[in-house]
Amino acid sequence: MADTTLMSIPGQVDPVPVARDITPREDGRVDLLGLPKKDIAVLFEGAGLDARQAKLRSKQVFHWIYHRGVTDFEAMTDIAKTMRPWLTERFVIGRPEVVEAQHSNDGTRKWLLRTADGHEFEMVFIPDADRGTLCVSSQVGCTLNCRFCHTGTMRLVRNLTPGEIVGQVMLARDALGEWPKGKMDFAEEADEAEYTADGRLLTNIVMMGMGEPLYNFDNVKGALKLVMDGDGLALSKRRITLSTSGVVPAMERCGEEIGVNLAVSLHAVTKDIRDEIVPINKKYGIEELLQACADYPGASNARRITFEYVMLKDKNDSDEDAHELVRLLKEYKLPAKVNLIPFNPWPGAVYECSTPERIKAFSNIVFEGGISAPVRTPRGRDIDAACGQLKTAAEKKSRAQLDREAAEAVAGEAR
C-alpha cells in the first residue's frame, strides 16, 4: 500500500513544500528517467564500470531514452548484448503508470497517472491546427487553495521528481506515436529520410497542470533542462511556458536558471478580490508581483509575459476591473498579453462564469488599451480537463469502479 502521509507544510500563507522521501523500488533497481547524462555516468561507474566505459554507456543510454523513447535495454542495439542484461539487472527506464486515459469530444486528451509509490496526478494534451500543447503537472495536489480552482481543493501530498515530470512528456510521445522510426543508432549517423515521427507533433509544453511549479523549483528545473537539452528532447525554451500564482522570490531565479516563458495567474486587480481567490496574494501583493514581472529576465515584446485572468461573474469582470488591469500593466511597462479564461465549473464551486457579453466587453476594453486580450476557448470540459478542473479521478471514483471500467474495456476489445 502506498505511503499517503501528507507533506508537512509550514506556515499558513506562504507554504513551502518539504519534499517527502520517495518510496524506493521494491526490486532495488534505480530509475534512470529524469537523470542528466553526467549523473547516469556516475551511477554506471559506481556499479562497476571504469570511467571511460561509464561515460560511453551513459551517452548511448541517454540517446536511446530521449531520442528513441526506448524503455527496454534489450532494444539498445549499439550496446553489446552481454552488457544489456547487466544494465537490466541494475537499472530501469520508467514511465508513470497510466491509470485511465480519456478523450474529449474536442480532441483534448487527459491521463490519470500513478507514481511508482502509488500517488496519482493528471496531465492533459490539447491539439490545435498548428500546435500540440502538453499541460504538465509538477506536484501531487497543491498548497495554494485558489478558490476558483478544483486542484486547489486537494491537499498537497508530495513534489513530483524530475523523472515523473519529464515522464509525462515521454508518455505523451508514446501515446502520440511521435518517437522516430528508422535504423539509426545515433541521429548524426542516420539518413535523415529514416528519422521521421508519426502522429501529431508535440510542439509546446506548459507547466500549468497540478501544483505550483515554483514550489518544486529544483525538480522542475531538472526536468525542463532535459526537455531543452539538444541531446535530450531538444524542445526550444521559447516553446515552454511556466505558470506561477506569484511565488515572487523564485521568479527571477526561474528566468535566469531555466529561461522559459512566464505566465502569471493574476485573476484580479484589487487586493481584496485577489486575496480571496488567490490567497498567496496575502504574502506577495499585486504590486510586488508586477514588479517581479517587470524584472523577469528575457521578457520583451517578442517574449511577452502572459497574464491568466479567469472570468468570474460579478467578482472580477466589471468595466472598472478591465480599465484597472490596463492601468496596472502600463504602469509597470510590462510586455504583456492577457488570456481571458471563461470559468470552468466543477462540483461545489462557489463562482459562476461571466456571461459571453461581459467577457467580450472586458476583452474589448483591454484591447482598446493596446494590450492583446484573447478569450481562451474552453477545451476538454466534458472530461474535466479544462483550466482549473484538474483533480485526480482517484478522488471521484472508487478503486473498484476503476477496476470495473478497465475490465469492461478489455472485454469490449475482445468482442
N, C-alpha and C positions, 0 to 999 in steps of 0.2 A: 504494500500500500504506500502511496506517495506521502511524503512529509508535507503536510499542508499548514505547518506553522507559519503564521504571518510574520512578515518582516517587522522589526521594531522601527517605529517612525518617531524620531524625536521632534518635539515642538508641535504647535497646533496650526501655525500659519504657513511656515516655510519648511515642509517636511523634506528631509534629505534621506533617501533610502539607504539603508545599511545592507550591503549585499549579503544574502544568506548563502552559505556554502552549498554548492551543487552536489547532489547525491551522486557518488561515484558509480560507474557502471558495474553491474554485478560480475561481468566477465573479466573485469580488471583492465580491459583494453582502453587506450587513450584515443579520443576522437580528434582527428586532425582538422576537421572543418572549423574554420574561423581562426586558424593559426597562420601567421605570416611565414614566409619561406625560411627565414633565419631561425624561427622557433621550431619548425619541423626538423631542420638540420640538427639543432641541439638535442631534440628528442632521439633522433636516429643515432647520434654519437653516444648519447647516454645509454642506448640499448645495445651498443657494442660495435657499431661501425667506426672505422677510422675517419678522421676529419674530412679527408678528400672524398671518400665514398659517401659520407653523410651529406655533404654539400651537393654532390651529383644527384643522389637519390631524392633529396628534397626538391631539387629543381624539376626532376621528372614527375614526381608525385604531385607537386603544386600545379604543374601544367595539366595533368590528367584531371585533377579535381575541378579546376576553374575554367579551362578551355574546352574540356570534353564532357564535363558533368559525370564522370565515372565514379561509382561508389564501390567497385569491386577491384581489388588489387590484381586479380587474375586477368582483368581486361587491359592491364597496362603492358602493351606488347613490346615496348622497348626496354622493359626491365627483365632481367634474367629470370627464367622460370623457377630456378632454385631460390631466388630472392623473394618471390611473391608470397609463398607460404610463411616465410619469416615475418613479412610485413603484416599479413592477415592475423597471425598469432598475437601480435602486439598492439596493432592499431586498427582503427575503424574510421570510415568516412561517413559521417552521419547525415541524417535529414530529420527534421521534426516529423513526427508521425501524423499522418492525415487521419483525423477522426471523422470528419464529414466535409464534403465538398458540395457547394450549392451554386446554381446558375440562375441569374436574374433574367427576367423577360427582355431586359435591355442589353444583355450580353455581359454584364458585370458578373464576376465570379468571386465567391468567398469561401475560404477554407478555415475550418476549425482544426487547429493543430495542437499536438501534445508534445511536451518535452520528454526527454528520456527519464526524468524523475517524476513524471506524471502530472505536470501542470499544463493548463490549456490556455490558448490565446488564439487570435484570429489575424488573417491577412486578407486583402482584397485586391483584385486585378480589375482595372477599368479600361476597356478597349475604346478607342476613338478612331476616326477615319485616318488620322495622321500620326497617331501615337498609341502606345500601350503603357499605362501607368500602374505601378505596383505600390499599394499602400502598406507600409511595413510597420509592425509593432516593435516596441523597444522594451516593454515591461509586461509582466503578467498582472493585469489590473492597473490601477492608477491611484496616486495620492491626492490629486488636485481638487476633486469634488466639484468641478464646474457644473452648475445646476441644470444646464440645458443638455448635458452630455450623458448618454446612457453608460458609457465606460466609466464615467466619474462616480457612478453608484456602486462600483466594485471596490473592494479593498485591495490594496497592493499586496501581492504575495512575494514576488521577487523580480529582480532585474533579469532580462534575457542576456545570455552570453553572446560574445561576438559570433560564435558558431550558430547559435539559434537565430540571430538577426540575419546574417548572410545566408543561412539555411533557407530563409523564406524566399530569397531571390533564386536560390538553386531550385527549390521546389517549383516555383513559377516557371522557370525554364524547362524543368522536367515536363510539367503539365502542358506547356505551350509547344513542345517539340522544337525548342529553339537551339538545342545543342548541335554543333557542327557534325556533319556526316562526311566520311572520307577515309582515306588510308593513312593520312599523315600521322606521325608521332609528335612532331613539333611544327607549329604553324609556319615558321620561317622556312622549313624544308618542304612545305606542301605545294602542290599545284593549286593555285587559287581557285580554279574551277571545281576542285573537290571539297573546298571548305565552304559549305553552304549551311544555312539554317532554315528549318521548316517551320511553318506556322507564323503567327503574329509575333513580330519582334517586340520584346520588352524594351521600351526606349527610355522610360523615365521612372525614377523612384522617389516617393515622398515618405518621409518619416512622419506619418500622420496617423498611424494605427494606434493601438492601445498603448497608453503610457506617455510620460513626458521624457522625450529623448535626452534633454539636458540634465535630468536627474540620473541618467545612466551614461554619462558622458564618455568614459573611457571605453566601455564596451561598444557603444555606437560608433565612436571614432575608429576603433579597431576593425569593425565590420565594414564601414564605409571606405576605409583605406584599401581593403581587399577588393571592394566593388570598383574603386577607381584605379587600382593598380594596372598598369599596362600589361603586366604578365598575369594579372588576375582576370577579373570580369571586364575590365577595361571600359567602364562607363564614365563619360566625362562628368566632372563635378558640376558643369552647367546643366546637367540633366538630373541632378539630385537636389531635392529641397528638404530642409529640416524645419519642422514646425514646432514652435515653443509657445507656451502660455505666458511666458515672460520671466524666465529664470535669468534675471539681469546679469548676475556675476559671471555666468558661463557664456554669455552671448559673444563677447569679444573673443574669448578663447575659441569658440566654435568657428568664428570667421578666420582666425589666424591658423588654427591647427587642422581644421577639416576643410574649410574654404568652399562649402556648398552654399546654394541659395538659401535665403532665410524667409520663413513665413511666420507671422506672429498672430496668435489668436487674440484679437483685440476685443471685438464684440460689444463694446460700449465706449462712450466718450465722456462719461461723468464718473466721478469717484463712487457715488452711492450705487449706481447701477452695476458698474464693473465689480465692486466689492461683493455684490450679491451673486452675480452669475459666474465670475471668475475670481474665486476667493484669494488667489495669490496676489491680487491687486492690493490687498491689505498690507503686504510686505513690500512689494515693488509697485509703486503707483504709476499712473499713466505717464506722467512727465518723465519719471526716471526710465521707464520702458522706452519711450520715444527717443530719449537722448541716447540710450544704448543702441537703438536702431540707426540713429544718425551717425554713430561712431562705428557701425559694423564694417569690418574690413571687406573691401571688394564691392560694396554696394555702389551702384552707379545707375545712370539712366538705361544703360544696356543690361544691368543686372539689378532690377528693381526689387525692393522688399515687398512681399505680398502680405497684406493685412486681411485676415479672415474675419468676417463680420456676419454672425448668424442673425437672421431677421426674426425678431420676437414681437408678436402683436402687442401694441400699446406699452412696450417696455423700452425699446431702443430704436424705434423705427420712425420717429417723427421728422418733419422737415427741419426742426431745430437741431436734432441729432445729426442729420446729414450735413448741415452747414457747419456745425462744430467739428465734425470729422475733417472736413476740408480745411478749416482754420488750423487745426492741430497739425495736420500733415504739412501744411505750408509753413507754419511757424518753425518747425524743425527742419525745413528744407529737405524733406525726405523724397528720394526717388521711389515712388510708391505705386502699387496697384492694389485696389480693394476688391476682394472676392466677396460678393454678397451671397450668402448661403440661406436659402429658404429652410426654416427649421424642420428637421425630420422627426416626426413624432415617434414616441416609444411609450409602452405602458407605464403609467404613473407619472409621466412628465407634467410639470406644473405650468408649462407655457404652451401657447398656440403659435402657429406660423402667421406672419404678417400676410395680408391679402396681396394678391398679384398686383393690384393697382397701387398699393402702398409701397411695395418693393420697387416698382417701376419709377414712381415719383422720387423715391430715395436715390435710386441709381441716377436719374436724370440730374439731380442737384449736384451729385459728386462729379459726374461727367462735365457739367457746366462749370465746375470749379477747376477743370483742367486735369482731373485725375481719372484714370480708367477705372470703371466700376462695373464689370460684367456680373450678371446674375448666373450663378452656377446652376446648371441643370441637375436636379437630384438624380442620382444613379444608384441602382440596387436597393431601392426602398423595400421592394417586395421580399427581399431576403435579409432585411436589417443590415445592409452593407453600406448604407449611406452615411454621410458625415455625422458623427455624434451618436450613431446607433450601435457601434461595436460593443458587444458584451458577450462573453463566451457562452455558447449554446449549452455548456455544461450546467449553467445556472437556469436554463429554460427547460431542458429536457432531462429526464432521468436516465441513468446509465442503461436501465432495462429498455427504455424506449429507443435509445440509440442502437442498442444491440438488435432489437426487433427490426428497425429500419434497415440495418446492414444485412440481416438475414433475408429480408424481403427483396432487397436489391439483388443479392446473389441468386435467389430463387427466380427472380424476373429474368436475369441474364441466362439462366439455364433453360428457360422455357423457349 
